């Protein structure tokens, strides 16, 4: 049996992010269905509210039980020492020797945490970085804004990464192209009549900026879903199709929420309708379809990215009208999935879906089955990463994790 450890980012600390949870769980479920022994590795970030942190961890552990990972979580914090000291690892729910044993026997550590402490990578026989932010990750790396520790393999969900169509560096790395997965049996085709609205679930944060240098000058450029949607603010005035946004809002967003609603959008708080994995799934499956924009970096970098959320809509038999992010050799455009660049194209996509809705529902499911089946995606990952000799056959492995991580 293959033992796989999946290293994720900011799930336990963000229990109200039902969609964020599913990003990584799709990979986990694919691995489980292929008969792998799967462990979840995650760094817990300290908070000033110990009681709140305890509640979050309890919620997280309960979710792990529901998804087949009871007793399979390796949660850790890093206790920092003096300045310059890398600190030591403190595990929750298991002992340090138990965590050490899992990491040492792991055939593969599948890492989504770009800034993972490199000491955690040294014990696993093979490591693979999974790029789910194509273009952005390479931009951060090539400009020195992010130091990614070395891995044995580099996987990317960006179809254009390392190709002439990309508008960003490949960082000199041999990228292996994979597709984002969706677990088809957990996202079944829904024949029940949906609600009338096309929806999406998104953040609305205003703190995501790209640090760009042009002509010797450095400046910040907003790179958020918020600014992407604001460019299509008038869409409800160009279509009869109801549009609803489930947004992660904070108090300071009240004025802007009123502005969006004033242009004809329905707005709901994502914590109310998608604050758990089950609620997120239910919200998507009750929707008529998805309408969504992408961060400006996606179209600017031409990364050919498709959202894991969009795949959940498609698998559920809900058509999607989403912003074009670059040339694709396999993504359909015009049946089940429509990719727009202008407001007029967005309105036309909604009109075309509604003109033959049931056909586009079936086509959406067929897209998910043909290209994004989690078992097929994960099988490719295992084939690409495990076919080479394990590191333990070539390189020395520390005699204990104490040498590698200071546990």
C-alpha positions as CSV (number, residue, x, y, z in Angstrom):
1,X,0.0,0.0,0.0
2,X,1.2,3.4,-0.9
3,X,1.5,5.9,2.0
4,X,0.9,9.5,1.0
5,X,1.1,12.6,3.1
6,X,-0.7,15.7,1.8
7,X,0.7,18.9,3.2
8,X,-2.0,21.7,3.0
9,X,-2.3,25.3,3.8
10,X,-4.7,27.1,6.2
11,X,-7.6,24.7,6.4
12,X,-7.9,24.0,10.2
13,X,-7.5,27.7,11.0
14,X,-10.3,28.6,8.5
15,X,-13.3,26.4,9.4
16,X,-15.8,28.7,7.7
17,X,-14.0,28.1,4.3
18,X,-16.1,25.2,3.1
19,X,-14.8,25.6,-0.5
20,X,-11.1,25.9,0.7
21,X,-11.5,22.6,2.4
22,X,-12.6,20.9,-0.8
23,X,-9.6,22.1,-2.7
24,X,-7.4,19.6,-0.9
25,X,-10.0,17.0,0.0
26,X,-10.5,16.2,-3.7
27,X,-6.9,15.0,-3.9
28,X,-7.3,13.1,-0.6
29,X,-10.4,11.3,-1.8
30,X,-8.8,10.4,-5.1
31,X,-5.9,8.8,-3.2
32,X,-8.2,6.9,-0.8
33,X,-10.1,5.5,-3.8
34,X,-6.9,4.2,-5.2
35,X,-6.2,2.3,-2.0
36,X,-3.6,4.7,-0.5
37,X,-3.0,5.2,3.2
38,X,-3.4,9.0,3.4
39,X,-2.3,11.4,6.1
40,X,-3.1,15.1,6.4
41,X,-0.1,17.4,7.4
42,X,-0.9,21.0,8.3
43,X,0.8,23.9,10.2
44,X,-1.5,25.5,12.8
45,X,-1.1,29.2,13.0
46,X,-1.2,30.8,16.4
47,X,-4.1,33.1,17.3
48,X,-4.7,35.4,20.3
49,X,-7.8,33.5,21.1
50,X,-7.0,30.1,22.7
51,X,-10.6,29.1,23.2
52,X,-11.5,30.0,19.6
53,X,-8.5,28.0,18.4
54,X,-9.7,25.0,20.4
55,X,-13.1,25.2,18.8
56,X,-11.7,25.4,15.4
57,X,-9.5,22.4,15.9
58,X,-12.5,20.4,17.3
59,X,-14.5,21.4,14.1
60,X,-11.6,20.3,11.9
61,X,-11.1,16.9,13.6
62,X,-14.8,16.2,13.3
63,X,-14.7,16.9,9.6
64,X,-11.7,14.6,9.2
65,X,-13.7,11.8,10.7
66,X,-16.6,12.4,8.2
67,X,-14.1,12.2,5.3
68,X,-12.3,9.1,6.3
69,X,-9.2,10.6,8.0
70,X,-9.9,9.9,11.7
71,X,-6.5,9.5,13.4
72,X,-4.7,10.5,10.2
73,X,-4.0,14.2,10.9
74,X,-0.5,15.5,11.6
75,X,-1.2,19.0,12.9
76,X,1.8,21.0,14.1
77,X,3.0,24.4,15.3
78,X,6.5,25.7,15.2
79,X,7.8,27.1,18.5
80,X,10.3,29.8,17.7
81,X,13.4,30.1,19.9
82,X,15.9,32.9,19.9
83,X,16.3,35.1,16.9
84,X,17.9,33.1,14.1
85,X,16.7,29.8,15.7
86,X,14.5,27.8,13.3
87,X,12.5,26.6,16.2
88,X,11.1,23.2,17.1
89,X,8.0,21.3,16.0
90,X,5.1,20.6,18.3
91,X,2.4,18.2,17.1
92,X,-1.3,18.1,18.2
93,X,-3.2,14.8,18.5
94,X,-0.2,12.7,18.1
95,X,3.3,12.4,19.5
96,X,6.4,13.6,17.8
97,X,7.7,10.0,17.4
98,X,4.4,9.0,15.8
99,X,4.5,11.9,13.3
100,X,8.2,11.1,12.6
101,X,7.3,7.5,11.8
102,X,4.6,8.5,9.3
103,X,6.9,11.0,7.5
104,X,9.7,8.5,7.3
105,X,7.6,5.7,5.9
106,X,5.7,8.0,3.4
107,X,6.2,7.0,-0.2
108,X,5.2,10.5,-1.2
109,X,4.7,13.9,0.4
110,X,2.4,15.9,-1.8
111,X,3.0,19.5,-0.8
112,X,0.6,22.5,-1.4
113,X,2.2,24.7,1.3
114,X,4.7,26.6,-0.8
115,X,6.6,28.1,2.2
116,X,6.7,24.8,4.1
117,X,9.6,24.4,6.6
118,X,12.2,22.5,4.5
119,X,13.1,20.3,7.4
120,X,9.7,18.5,7.0
121,X,10.7,17.5,3.4
122,X,13.8,15.7,4.3
123,X,12.3,12.5,5.8
124,X,9.9,11.5,3.0
125,X,11.2,9.3,0.2
126,X,9.8,11.6,-2.5
127,X,8.4,15.1,-2.4
128,X,6.2,16.8,-5.0
129,X,5.2,20.5,-5.0
130,X,1.7,21.1,-6.3
131,X,1.2,24.5,-7.9
132,X,-2.5,25.5,-7.7
133,X,-1.7,29.2,-8.3
134,X,-0.1,28.9,-11.7
135,X,1.6,32.1,-12.9
136,X,1.4,33.6,-9.4
137,X,3.6,31.0,-7.9
138,X,6.2,31.3,-10.6
139,X,6.0,35.1,-10.4
140,X,6.7,35.1,-6.7
141,X,9.5,32.7,-7.1
142,X,11.2,34.4,-10.1
143,X,11.0,37.9,-8.4
144,X,12.4,36.6,-5.1
145,X,9.2,37.2,-3.2
146,X,8.8,33.5,-2.2
147,X,11.6,31.0,-1.5
148,X,10.3,27.5,-2.2
149,X,12.5,24.7,-0.9
150,X,13.7,22.1,-3.3
151,X,11.4,19.2,-4.1
152,X,11.9,16.0,-6.1
153,X,9.0,16.8,-8.5
154,X,7.1,19.9,-9.5
155,X,3.4,19.6,-10.5
156,X,1.2,22.4,-11.9
157,X,-2.5,22.9,-12.7
158,X,-1.6,25.6,-15.1
159,X,-1.9,24.3,-18.7
160,X,0.5,26.9,-20.1
161,X,3.2,26.7,-17.5
162,X,6.5,26.2,-19.2
163,X,5.1,26.7,-22.7
164,X,5.4,29.6,-25.1
165,X,1.8,30.7,-24.3
166,X,2.7,31.6,-20.7
167,X,3.5,35.2,-19.9
168,X,5.7,34.3,-16.9
169,X,8.9,32.4,-16.1
170,X,9.0,28.7,-15.6
171,X,11.8,29.3,-13.0
172,X,14.0,26.7,-14.8
173,X,12.0,23.8,-13.3
174,X,10.7,20.7,-15.1
175,X,6.9,21.2,-14.5
176,X,4.6,18.2,-14.8
177,X,1.2,19.2,-16.0
178,X,-1.8,17.8,-14.0
179,X,-5.4,18.8,-14.0
180,X,-7.3,19.8,-10.8
181,X,-9.4,16.9,-9.6
182,X,-13.1,16.5,-8.6
183,X,-14.3,13.4,-6.8
184,X,-17.2,12.4,-9.0
185,X,-19.1,10.2,-6.6
186,X,-19.0,12.9,-3.9
187,X,-20.3,15.4,-6.5
188,X,-23.0,13.5,-8.3
189,X,-25.1,14.7,-11.2
190,X,-28.1,16.5,-9.8
191,X,-31.3,16.0,-11.8
192,X,-33.5,17.9,-9.3
193,X,-34.7,21.3,-10.6
194,X,-32.2,24.0,-9.3
195,X,-32.8,27.5,-8.1
196,X,-33.1,30.3,-10.6
197,X,-29.8,31.9,-9.9
198,X,-26.3,31.4,-11.4
199,X,-24.0,31.7,-8.4
200,X,-20.4,31.5,-7.2
201,X,-18.5,31.5,-3.9
202,X,-15.7,33.9,-3.6
203,X,-13.6,36.0,-1.3
204,X,-13.9,39.8,-1.4
205,X,-10.6,40.7,0.2
206,X,-8.8,43.8,-0.8
207,X,-5.3,43.0,0.5
208,X,-4.0,40.8,-2.4
209,X,-1.5,42.8,-4.4
210,X,1.2,42.0,-7.0
211,X,4.5,43.7,-6.4
212,X,5.5,44.7,-9.9
213,X,8.6,46.4,-11.2
214,X,8.5,48.2,-14.5
215,X,11.0,50.7,-15.9
216,X,12.9,50.7,-12.7
217,X,9.8,51.6,-10.6
218,X,8.1,49.2,-8.1
219,X,4.4,49.5,-7.4
220,X,1.5,47.4,-6.1
221,X,-1.3,46.2,-8.4
222,X,-4.5,44.8,-6.9
223,X,-5.0,41.2,-7.8
224,X,-8.4,40.2,-6.3
225,X,-11.6,38.6,-7.3
226,X,-13.2,41.8,-6.1
227,X,-11.6,44.0,-8.8
228,X,-12.4,41.3,-11.4
229,X,-16.1,41.4,-10.5
230,X,-16.3,45.1,-10.4
231,X,-15.2,45.2,-14.1
232,X,-18.4,43.3,-14.9
233,X,-20.6,45.2,-12.4
234,X,-23.2,46.1,-15.1
235,X,-23.8,42.5,-16.3
236,X,-27.2,42.2,-14.6
237,X,-28.4,45.0,-16.8
238,X,-27.5,43.0,-19.9
239,X,-29.2,39.7,-19.0
240,X,-32.5,38.5,-17.5
241,X,-30.6,35.7,-15.7
242,X,-30.5,36.3,-11.9
243,X,-26.9,36.4,-10.6
244,X,-25.9,35.7,-7.0
245,X,-22.5,36.1,-5.3
246,X,-21.8,34.3,-2.0
247,X,-18.9,36.4,-0.8
248,X,-16.6,36.3,2.3
249,X,-17.4,39.8,3.6
250,X,-16.2,41.8,6.6
251,X,-17.7,44.9,8.1
252,X,-15.8,47.3,6.0
253,X,-17.3,45.8,2.9
254,X,-20.8,47.0,3.7
255,X,-20.7,50.1,1.4
256,X,-19.4,48.1,-1.5
257,X,-21.9,45.3,-1.0
258,X,-24.7,47.9,-1.3
259,X,-23.1,49.1,-4.5
260,X,-23.0,45.7,-6.0
261,X,-26.6,45.0,-5.0
262,X,-27.6,48.3,-6.5
263,X,-26.4,47.1,-9.9
264,X,-28.7,44.1,-9.7
265,X,-26.6,41.4,-8.1
266,X,-27.8,39.3,-5.3
267,X,-25.2,39.1,-2.5
268,X,-25.1,36.6,0.3
269,X,-22.4,36.0,3.0
270,X,-20.4,32.8,2.2
271,X,-20.3,31.9,5.9
272,X,-24.0,31.6,5.9
273,X,-24.4,29.4,2.7
274,X,-21.1,27.7,2.3
275,X,-19.4,27.7,5.7
276,X,-18.9,24.0,5.9
277,X,-18.0,21.3,3.3
278,X,-21.5,20.0,3.2
279,X,-23.1,23.5,3.0
280,X,-20.8,24.5,0.2
281,X,-21.7,21.4,-1.8
282,X,-25.4,21.9,-1.2
283,X,-25.2,25.6,-2.3
284,X,-23.5,24.6,-5.6
285,X,-25.9,21.8,-6.3
286,X,-28.9,24.0,-5.7
287,X,-27.6,26.6,-8.1
288,X,-28.7,26.9,-11.7
289,X,-25.1,27.2,-12.8
290,X,-22.0,29.2,-12.1
291,X,-21.0,32.6,-13.2
292,X,-17.6,33.7,-12.1
293,X,-14.6,36.0,-12.8
294,X,-11.0,35.2,-12.2
295,X,-8.2,37.2,-10.6
296,X,-6.5,39.6,-13.0
297,X,-3.3,37.6,-12.8
298,X,-5.0,34.6,-14.5
299,X,-5.9,36.5,-17.7
300,X,-2.8,38.6,-17.5
301,X,-0.4,35.7,-17.1
302,X,-2.5,33.5,-19.5
303,X,-2.2,30.5,-17.2
304,X,-5.2,28.5,-18.6
305,X,-6.3,28.0,-15.0
306,X,-9.8,26.6,-14.2
307,X,-11.1,26.8,-10.7
308,X,-11.6,23.7,-8.6
309,X,-15.0,25.3,-7.6
310,X,-16.0,25.4,-11.3
311,X,-15.3,21.6,-11.5
312,X,-17.8,21.1,-8.6
313,X,-20.5,22.9,-10.6
314,X,-19.7,20.9,-13.8
315,X,-19.6,17.5,-12.0
316,X,-23.0,18.4,-10.4
317,X,-24.5,19.0,-13.9
318,X,-24.5,22.8,-13.5
319,X,-23.2,24.7,-16.5
320,X,-20.5,27.3,-16.0
321,X,-19.9,30.7,-17.6
322,X,-16.4,31.8,-16.4
323,X,-13.7,34.3,-17.4
324,X,-11.2,33.2,-20.0
325,X,-7.7,32.6,-18.6
326,X,-5.7,31.5,-21.6
327,X,-5.5,29.0,-24.4
328,X,-6.4,25.4,-23.7
329,X,-5.9,22.3,-25.7
330,X,-8.8,20.5,-24.0
331,X,-11.2,22.8,-22.3
332,X,-14.5,23.0,-24.3
333,X,-15.9,26.5,-24.9
334,X,-19.6,26.5,-25.9
335,X,-21.1,23.4,-24.5
336,X,-21.4,23.0,-20.7
337,X,-18.6,25.5,-20.2
338,X,-18.4,29.0,-21.7
339,X,-15.3,31.2,-21.3
340,X,-15.8,35.0,-21.7
341,X,-13.5,38.0,-22.1
342,X,-16.1,40.8,-22.4
343,X,-19.3,41.7,-20.8
344,X,-21.1,41.0,-24.1
345,X,-19.6,37.5,-24.2
346,X,-20.6,36.9,-20.6
347,X,-24.2,37.8,-21.3
348,X,-24.3,35.7,-24.4
349,X,-22.9,32.7,-22.6
350,X,-25.8,32.9,-20.1
351,X,-28.3,33.2,-22.9
352,X,-26.9,30.2,-24.7
353,X,-27.0,28.1,-21.6
354,X,-30.6,28.9,-20.9
355,X,-31.6,28.3,-24.5
356,X,-30.8,24.6,-24.1
357,X,-30.3,24.1,-20.4
358,X,-30.6,20.4,-20.0
359,X,-28.1,19.7,-22.8
360,X,-25.6,22.0,-21.2
361,X,-26.2,20.3,-17.8
362,X,-25.3,16.9,-19.3
363,X,-22.3,18.4,-21.1
364,X,-21.0,19.9,-17.9
365,X,-21.0,16.5,-16.2
366,X,-19.3,15.0,-19.2
367,X,-16.5,17.5,-19.0
368,X,-15.8,16.6,-15.4
369,X,-15.9,12.9,-16.2
370,X,-13.6,13.2,-19.2
371,X,-10.9,15.5,-17.9
372,X,-11.1,15.9,-14.1
373,X,-12.0,12.6,-12.5
374,X,-10.0,12.6,-9.2
375,X,-9.0,8.9,-9.5
376,X,-7.5,9.5,-13.0
377,X,-5.8,12.8,-11.9
378,X,-4.3,11.2,-8.8
379,X,-3.2,8.1,-10.7
380,X,-1.2,10.3,-13.0
381,X,0.4,12.0,-10.1
382,X,1.4,8.7,-8.5
383,X,2.7,7.4,-11.8
384,X,4.8,10.6,-12.5
385,X,6.2,10.9,-9.0
386,X,6.8,7.2,-7.9
387,X,8.2,5.7,-11.0
388,X,11.7,7.1,-10.3
389,X,14.0,5.6,-7.6
390,X,13.1,6.8,-4.1
391,X,15.4,9.2,-2.5
392,X,16.2,6.7,0.2
393,X,18.0,4.6,-2.4
394,X,20.2,7.4,-3.5
395,X,20.6,9.9,-0.8
396,X,21.2,9.5,2.9
397,X,18.1,9.9,5.1
398,X,18.5,11.2,8.7
399,X,18.6,8.4,11.2
400,X,15.8,10.1,13.1
401,X,13.6,13.1,12.4
402,X,15.3,14.9,15.2
403,X,18.2,15.3,12.8
404,X,15.9,16.7,10.2
405,X,13.4,18.7,12.1
406,X,14.5,19.0,15.6
407,X,11.3,17.4,16.8
